[in-house]
Amino acid sequence: MNILLLNDSYEPIIDGVSLVVKNYAYWLNKLNSTASVVAPDIPGYTEQNSKIKVYRYKSMKIPRRPPYRIGVPIMEIPLVKRLTNENFDLLHSHCPFATGTLASLMHERRGIPHITTFHSKYKEDFQQVLKNKTLTDIALKLALQHYNKADYVWVPNESTGETLRTYGYKGPLEVWPNGTDMKIPSALEYKNYREQGIKQSGSKEGVLTLLFVGQHIWEKNTRLIIDALILLKNRDVPFYMIFAGKGFARVEMEKLVVKNNLSQYVKFMGHIDDRETLKGLYAASDIFLFPSIYDNAPLVLREAAAFSVPSIVAKGSNSSKDIADGIGGFHTVPEKQALAQLIKDLEQNRKRIKTVGKGAQHTVYASWKTIIPKVKDRYAEIIDEYKKKKL
């Protein structure tokens, strides 16, 4: 099979969706298929994996949404011709915008199947960037057209499909879960990663260590985390908080930490490209804080689970649907008092943290190595079904 994966972000931009695309491409190629990627160019960046062919289109920065970029690949005639002339068997887009439009165009011109995966809550993104209800509604309708045009629409879990339904999509859906590229470490590997993470983050053995990995944006309830930390400090609950990532809210987050005299308890690590460094942070942590209502099926929950770190997620959120409360993680009402109280209770019951952490490893963790072979089989079925329809 010759597969083309398309997304509006890819290396060196690291987020959940770009990691999905990277792992699809990596594992499909490893399984003797050919998988290429279409993504925006990044000035000064050189491709790191020579085994994955990447078609880049011209792009520019998106105001207030660093590090994301925008471009119009359908207007780059040489690129469109080059892609159209390739012998692709199937298109799989992961974003409805620039690359999604290109996938729809190629689908029409080549008559090959087009799968698209709905990953993100675009309505919230539109609201944050456009600041206008009418413009948000228009943008949402344009995005919806993309999903209506595709042959197959995939979602990472049932609750994400329900979100897409609220946008107005009425067609069929297939659930294809996300995985992680992080392996469950051996006892010795875990020990080494933990020592590394403690050294890099400045945390200490015995002190409850909390971790957040992701974009530093308000939509992910990062303010709620800081508000809960303020309460913990006022109640003399010992903790150490690590934030890893970047985003438009980071400066304000840091100001909140300083204003509330939390600097000695909180470390901002910035964006971490190196996966080995990130593994160290997971190993050094006791609890992963992710009370986001914005996210659908975040990979970071599976990454934390690989290291037996249980996550605290917002009750009723899409992120919570794959985590059984008290078994593979903890659910909380997304309110500062509730979050602070849960952390306080867990700080006083470390055994429960360990037990639920092991539960996360058994029930939340999933490897791309086990997921992608099934994806490949489904691709083959779809390609075969499509050929039969054309006869």
Secondary structure, DSSP 4 states (H G I P E B T S, - for coil): -EEEEE-S--TTS-SHHHHHHHHHHHHHHHTT-EEEEEEE--TT---S-TTS-EEEE--EEPTTSTT-EE--GGG-HHHHHHHHHS--SEEEES-SSHHHHHHHHHHHHH---EEEE--S-HHHHHHHHH--HHHHHHHHHHHHHHHHHSSEEEESSHHHHHHHHHTT--S--EE----BSPPPPPHHHHHHHHHHHHHHHT--TTS-EEEEES---GGGTHHHHHHHHHHHHHTT---EEEEE---TTHHHHHHHHHHTT-TTTEEEEE----HHHHHHHHHH-SEEEE--SS-SS-HHHHHHHHTT-PEEEETTSGGGGGS-BTTTEEEE-SSHHHHHHHHHHHHT-HHHHHHHHHHHHHHT--BHHHHHHHHHHHHHHHHHHHHHHH-
